[in-house]
Structure formats: structure tokens, C-alpha cells
Amino acid sequence: MISNINLNLIRVFESVYRHMSMTAASKELNMTQSGVSQNIKLLEDLIGFTLFDRVKQKLMMTPKAQQLYEKSLPLLQGLDATLSELSSQEFLIQGHITIGLPIEYGNNMILPILSEWASENKLVTMKILYGHASEMNNLLLQGRIDFAIVDSFEFSNTIKTEDLSFERLFLCGSDSYLKKLKIKSNYKQDYKFFSTLDYIAYLEGEPVIRQWFKFHFKKANINIRIKTHLMDVHGMGTLISNGLGVGILPLHVIKKLNKQGHKIKCFKESAPDLINKISLAYNCERTLPPAVGEAMSFLQSKFKQD
């Protein structure tokens, strides 16, 4: 029977019973008196018994009306309290969020901002997963992270990206490596020369180095010596600082290495700087909790200020 009854009919009944007046109920519910009367008549038709007797234009409750009121009132009050509680939680930033970050950029640029946000939202806990854009793509699809900070990558159709920032990429080497080979950091760009150097590569297939050669020399196929492949920018900085070869690093990493006392020099480039776009990525098919939306908005606002 309950599947045929609109909850609003019980709400109208409760108001009429409490006031014992169609007029008073109509004012409380912001309805017309005839609308209240029609709702009561419809409810009576659905349940098959009379709720109110009309005696000399006054309402008189029936025993069944009293029983229905006593049973329905706690249920309505409990439902109202639960909905109010849930509604207030929408505005209270709390819960647990999982975020995907690239190691170096995440540690240097993102974690300080997230730390500031989390300090202001003490009911939020966070989990950080490190990885590359391809890994973040899969984690987002699997629902294992709420959002990620990623660099340039071809993501799945359901993954939406929004520009956040960018980093400038430079080919660089240690002062000791350049001096050993009698190389000047401002050496005139020449494809033949650059193809003779030893390289430290980020990831198998050296995609960043190949991108650099394509950007500056329009060369899609290159033949270079790769001394080491690794998946960590910090590790690249260590190997480059120790003179194992040259490599491509973001400018903020180069500045950090030089502040630490390493003498890292960039090769002069005649073309504009190679740019790696940094984006905020999330699965647009998922409903994101309020805490996730607030964290993403805070990140975006911080980068807009910069």
C-alpha cells in the first residue's frame, strides 16, 4: 500500500491532525484550503478508511486517524532530522580524499598548497599516491583517486583536464661534465653536436628527450646515447649533478639544485622554451564529494594568484 502513497499526503495529514483545521494547515503548508482538502480525500481513498469526520463544519478525528498520527509522527520527525543533518554536512568540509601527484612537481609545488588547505580544513584527511600521468589515468578510471596533478598526456575520454600551470624544460649538465668535454653551456645549437652527448633519460623510450629534439630541431627520429633510464626527476638531478651526462629538467628543479650548491648549467636555446603543461585531472563520470571540489578549487585559485 505504501508504494501508492505520496509522502506529501502523510505530511498534509499530520498538519491537519495537529491543527484540527484545514485552514490552519493550508497556511502552514503554503497551500490552498481546497488543495489540503483534496489531499486528505485522496489519502482516505488510497487507504480505504475515513480520517476525519466533518461535524457542524468542524473536523473530528477518527480512532484510525489517531493511530496513524501516532505511528507516522516519529517517522516524519526522524526523516526530517536525518535530511537536515545530511544537508548541513554538505557545507561542512570533511572526509577523506586521495590525490595523485608526480613526485618532484608534487613535492615542490603542490604539497605546500595542499598543506595550507588541509590546515584550514581539520576534518579532512588525505592520502597521496605518486606516479606518472599514465598511472594516474588508470587510477582515475578505477576510482582509486579523486583527482590528480598531471603533465601532458593523452587521457581517456572520461578524464577531464583543466590547465593549472606549466613548467619550462631545459637541457642541462653539470659544470664538471661540460668542462670535461670542453663544452660551453651557451654552445650554438647544432643537431650533430647534441647527438654526441651522453643522456640521462626520464622513462623508457626517453619521451621528453625526443620531444626536446623534435621541438628544437624538427627531428622525430634521433640516435643518441642513453646512459641511464629512471623514473624519478630527483634521481635525474643527482646523476646529472655527478657528471654522468646531460638531461632535461624543469627550471624549478635546476634552481633547487643550484641552491644546494650543484653547478648546473643550461644550454642556450634560440627557440622559445619547451613547455610542459601541468593540469588538474578528474573522472567527469564520478560525483565528487564536497571536500574534493573544495581542494581542487583551492589549488586553482592559488595558481591563478601566481
C-alpha positions as semicolon CSV with decimal commas, in nm:
position;residue;x (nm);y (nm);z (nm)
1;M;0,000;0,000;0,000
2;I;0,280;0,242;0,086
3;S;0,412;0,230;-0,270
4;N;0,091;0,404;-0,382
5;I;0,107;0,681;-0,121
6;N;0,297;1,004;-0,175
7;L;0,492;1,109;0,134
8;N;0,346;1,457;0,097
9;L;-0,003;1,315;0,170
10;I;0,118;1,198;0,512
11;R;0,275;1,539;0,570
12;V;-0,056;1,713;0,491
13;F;-0,243;1,470;0,717
14;E;-0,002;1,533;1,006
15;S;-0,052;1,911;0,978
16;V;-0,432;1,886;0,959
17;Y;-0,442;1,647;1,255
18;R;-0,219;1,868;1,466
19;H;-0,423;2,182;1,395
20;M;-0,759;2,011;1,353
21;S;-0,816;2,270;1,086
22;M;-0,786;2,266;0,708
23;T;-0,738;2,643;0,710
24;A;-0,453;2,643;0,961
25;A;-0,286;2,354;0,780
26;S;-0,312;2,534;0,447
27;K;-0,134;2,838;0,594
28;E;0,142;2,626;0,748
29;L;0,196;2,430;0,428
30;N;0,155;2,728;0,198
31;M;-0,130;2,555;0,014
32;T;-0,488;2,649;-0,066
33;Q;-0,757;2,515;0,165
34;S;-0,915;2,325;-0,123
35;G;-0,573;2,173;-0,200
36;V;-0,540;2,048;0,158
37;S;-0,894;1,906;0,146
38;Q;-0,822;1,726;-0,182
39;N;-0,504;1,573;-0,039
40;I;-0,690;1,440;0,264
41;K;-0,966;1,298;0,042
42;L;-0,706;1,132;-0,183
43;L;-0,528;0,979;0,119
44;E;-0,858;0,846;0,254
45;D;-0,939;0,692;-0,085
46;L;-0,598;0,524;-0,102
47;I;-0,603;0,375;0,249
48;G;-0,972;0,287;0,240
49;F;-1,095;0,446;0,559
50;T;-1,204;0,786;0,693
51;L;-0,958;1,002;0,882
52;F;-1,175;1,296;0,976
53;D;-1,547;1,335;1,033
54;R;-1,699;1,668;0,946
55;V;-1,938;1,765;1,225
56;K;-2,102;2,109;1,201
57;Q;-1,814;2,233;0,981
58;K;-1,560;2,113;1,239
59;L;-1,311;1,832;1,199
60;M;-1,329;1,535;1,429
61;M;-1,053;1,277;1,421
62;T;-1,140;0,911;1,391
63;P;-0,971;0,642;1,603
64;K;-0,780;0,525;1,295
65;A;-0,659;0,881;1,234
66;Q;-0,523;0,893;1,588
67;Q;-0,341;0,562;1,536
68;L;-0,198;0,676;1,203
69;Y;-0,079;1,004;1,356
70;E;0,092;0,834;1,649
71;K;0,278;0,598;1,414
72;S;0,364;0,847;1,140
73;L;0,477;1,144;1,353
74;P;0,803;0,985;1,482
75;L;0,883;0,866;1,132
76;L;0,833;1,212;0,982
77;Q;1,035;1,377;1,257
78;G;1,317;1,124;1,222
79;L;1,327;1,165;0,845
80;D;1,328;1,543;0,876
81;A;1,613;1,534;1,128
82;T;1,818;1,299;0,909
83;L;1,771;1,515;0,599
84;S;1,862;1,827;0,795
85;E;2,178;1,660;0,925
86;L;2,281;1,540;0,581
87;S;2,209;1,880;0,432
88;S;2,429;2,055;0,688
89;Q;2,710;1,808;0,617
90;E;2,719;1,928;0,257
91;F;2,856;2,258;0,385
92;L;3,095;2,106;0,636
93;I;3,421;2,021;0,464
94;Q;3,514;1,680;0,594
95;G;3,602;1,330;0,480
96;H;3,894;1,155;0,314
97;I;4,040;1,239;-0,026
98;T;4,303;1,058;-0,231
99;I;4,523;1,262;-0,464
100;G;4,766;1,155;-0,735
101;L;5,086;1,355;-0,781
102;P;5,405;1,348;-0,988
103;I;5,691;1,309;-0,742
104;E;5,909;1,615;-0,795
105;Y;5,649;1,869;-0,903
106;G;5,407;1,735;-0,646
107;N;5,654;1,765;-0,360
108;N;5,789;2,106;-0,461
109;M;5,480;2,284;-0,588
110;I;5,160;2,104;-0,484
111;L;5,217;1,970;-0,133
112;P;5,284;2,316;0,020
113;I;4,947;2,435;-0,115
114;L;4,762;2,122;-0,005
115;S;4,923;2,153;0,337
116;E;4,787;2,506;0,369
117;W;4,438;2,392;0,265
118;A;4,437;2,090;0,496
119;S;4,542;2,307;0,790
120;E;4,228;2,516;0,737
121;N;4,007;2,207;0,699
122;K;4,094;1,997;1,001
123;L;3,820;1,738;0,943
124;V;3,973;1,631;0,611
125;T;4,230;1,354;0,582
126;M;4,440;1,299;0,270
127;K;4,626;1,016;0,101
128;I;4,889;1,091;-0,162
129;L;4,979;0,847;-0,440
130;Y;5,280;0,921;-0,660
131;G;5,303;0,826;-1,024
132;H;5,318;0,931;-1,386
133;A;5,031;1,056;-1,599
134;S;4,964;0,713;-1,748
135;E;4,933;0,565;-1,399
136;M;4,706;0,849;-1,289
137;N;4,482;0,785;-1,589
138;N;4,422;0,427;-1,477
139;L;4,378;0,519;-1,110
140;L;4,117;0,780;-1,201
141;L;3,928;0,531;-1,417
142;Q;3,934;0,275;-1,135
143;G;3,809;0,531;-0,883
144;R;4,116;0,482;-0,662
145;I;4,200;0,853;-0,659
146;D;3,971;1,156;-0,653
147;F;4,186;1,384;-0,868
148;A;4,543;1,409;-0,991
149;I;4,803;1,663;-1,095
150;V;4,948;1,553;-1,428
151;D;5,165;1,668;-1,712
152;S;5,098;1,637;-2,083
153;F;4,936;1,305;-2,174
154;E;4,657;1,162;-2,390
155;F;4,393;1,073;-2,132
156;S;4,084;0,854;-2,165
157;N;3,763;1,024;-2,279
158;T;3,606;1,026;-1,932
159;I;3,907;1,201;-1,777
160;K;3,868;1,578;-1,784
161;T;4,172;1,803;-1,750
162;E;4,186;2,169;-1,656
163;D;4,500;2,378;-1,705
164;L;4,670;2,455;-1,377
165;S;5,021;2,574;-1,454
166;F;5,325;2,491;-1,665
167;E;5,695;2,425;-1,621
168;R;5,981;2,523;-1,851
169;L;6,211;2,240;-1,957
170;F;6,581;2,285;-2,030
171;L;6,864;2,061;-2,144
172;C;7,133;2,093;-1,880
173;G;7,452;1,941;-1,749
174;S;7,689;1,980;-1,459
175;D;7,977;2,225;-1,481
176;S;8,222;1,937;-1,434
177;Y;8,073;1,737;-1,725
178;L;8,078;2,037;-1,956
179;K;8,436;2,123;-1,865
180;K;8,549;1,762;-1,912
181;L;8,420;1,768;-2,268
182;K;8,531;2,129;-2,314
183;I;8,167;2,228;-2,374
184;K;8,034;2,572;-2,314
185;S;7,677;2,590;-2,190
186;N;7,595;2,857;-2,448
187;Y;7,722;2,639;-2,732
188;K;7,547;2,721;-3,059
189;Q;7,266;2,478;-3,126
190;D;7,369;2,207;-3,364
191;Y;7,191;1,875;-3,402
192;K;7,512;1,683;-3,481
193;F;7,678;1,813;-3,166
194;F;7,385;1,734;-2,936
195;S;7,355;1,384;-3,076
196;T;7,706;1,303;-2,947
197;L;7,633;1,369;-2,578
198;D;7,556;1,118;-2,304
199;Y;7,197;1,143;-2,182
200;I;7,011;1,073;-1,861
201;A;6,655;0,989;-1,967
202;Y;6,326;1,017;-1,786
203;L;6,130;0,695;-1,856
204;E;6,192;0,417;-2,106
205;G;6,172;0,539;-2,464
206;E;6,304;0,877;-2,349
207;P;5,985;1,068;-2,448
208;V;6,099;1,403;-2,304
209;I;6,434;1,399;-2,483
210;R;6,267;1,307;-2,810
211;Q;6,017;1,586;-2,756
212;W;6,306;1,828;-2,699
213;F;6,482;1,728;-3,024
214;K;6,155;1,748;-3,217
215;F;6,079;2,089;-3,069
216;H;6,420;2,243;-3,139
217;F;6,540;2,053;-3,447
218;K;6,221;1,912;-3,601
219;K;6,378;1,565;-3,570
220;A;6,134;1,282;-3,500
221;N;6,392;1,003;-3,524
222;I;6,710;1,051;-3,326
223;N;7,012;0,835;-3,249
224;I;7,160;0,926;-2,910
225;R;7,346;0,753;-2,627
226;I;7,132;0,691;-2,320
227;K;7,347;0,625;-2,014
228;T;7,058;0,570;-1,773
229;H;6,680;0,543;-1,772
230;L;6,499;0,624;-1,449
231;M;6,154;0,728;-1,333
232;D;6,240;0,999;-1,083
233;V;6,329;1,361;-1,157
234;H;6,519;1,391;-0,828
235;G;6,727;1,090;-0,930
236;M;6,795;1,253;-1,268
237;G;6,917;1,564;-1,090
238;T;7,155;1,354;-0,881
239;L;7,305;1,178;-1,184
240;I;7,337;1,499;-1,383
241;S;7,498;1,675;-1,084
242;N;7,752;1,393;-1,060
243;G;7,855;1,438;-1,424
244;L;7,716;1,116;-1,572
245;G;7,560;1,302;-1,864
246;V;7,313;1,572;-1,964
247;G;6,939;1,563;-1,926
248;I;6,622;1,767;-1,948
249;L;6,493;1,908;-1,621
250;P;6,224;2,159;-1,522
251;L;6,360;2,502;-1,438
252;H;6,240;2,485;-1,076
253;V;6,444;2,165;-1,025
254;I;6,754;2,324;-1,178
255;K;6,719;2,625;-0,948
256;K;6,680;2,395;-0,649
257;L;6,996;2,202;-0,741
258;N;7,194;2,523;-0,779
259;K;7,071;2,645;-0,439
260;Q;7,203;2,320;-0,294
261;G;7,547;2,402;-0,430
262;H;7,546;2,199;-0,753
263;K;7,669;2,388;-1,057
264;I;7,409;2,304;-1,321
265;K;7,414;2,494;-1,648
266;C;7,152;2,507;-1,922
267;F;7,227;2,504;-2,290
268;K;7,125;2,822;-2,465
269;E;6,825;2,776;-2,692
270;S;6,737;3,002;-2,980
271;A;6,374;2,883;-2,997
272;P;6,113;2,952;-2,728
273;D;6,139;2,739;-2,416
274;L;5,994;2,389;-2,423
275;I;5,684;2,394;-2,204
276;N;5,535;2,105;-2,009
277;K;5,170;2,180;-1,931
278;I;5,052;2,092;-1,579
279;S;4,685;2,005;-1,544
280;L;4,433;1,901;-1,284
281;A;4,264;1,576;-1,390
282;Y;3,950;1,401;-1,263
283;N;3,691;1,150;-1,379
284;C;3,392;1,351;-1,502
285;E;3,163;1,049;-1,466
286;R;3,209;1,039;-1,087
287;T;3,023;1,251;-0,833
288;L;3,295;1,424;-0,636
289;P;3,248;1,481;-0,261
290;P;3,245;1,845;-0,142
291;A;3,593;1,813;0,010
292;V;3,738;1,710;-0,327
293;G;3,578;2,003;-0,508
294;E;3,700;2,246;-0,242
295;A;4,057;2,113;-0,261
296;M;4,064;2,144;-0,640
297;S;3,919;2,497;-0,628
298;F;4,179;2,600;-0,371
299;L;4,463;2,472;-0,590
300;Q;4,327;2,653;-0,894
301;S;4,284;2,979;-0,707
302;K;4,641;2,961;-0,575
303;F;4,790;2,916;-0,919
304;K;4,574;3,197;-1,060
305;Q;4,717;3,426;-0,793
306;D;5,069;3,334;-0,901
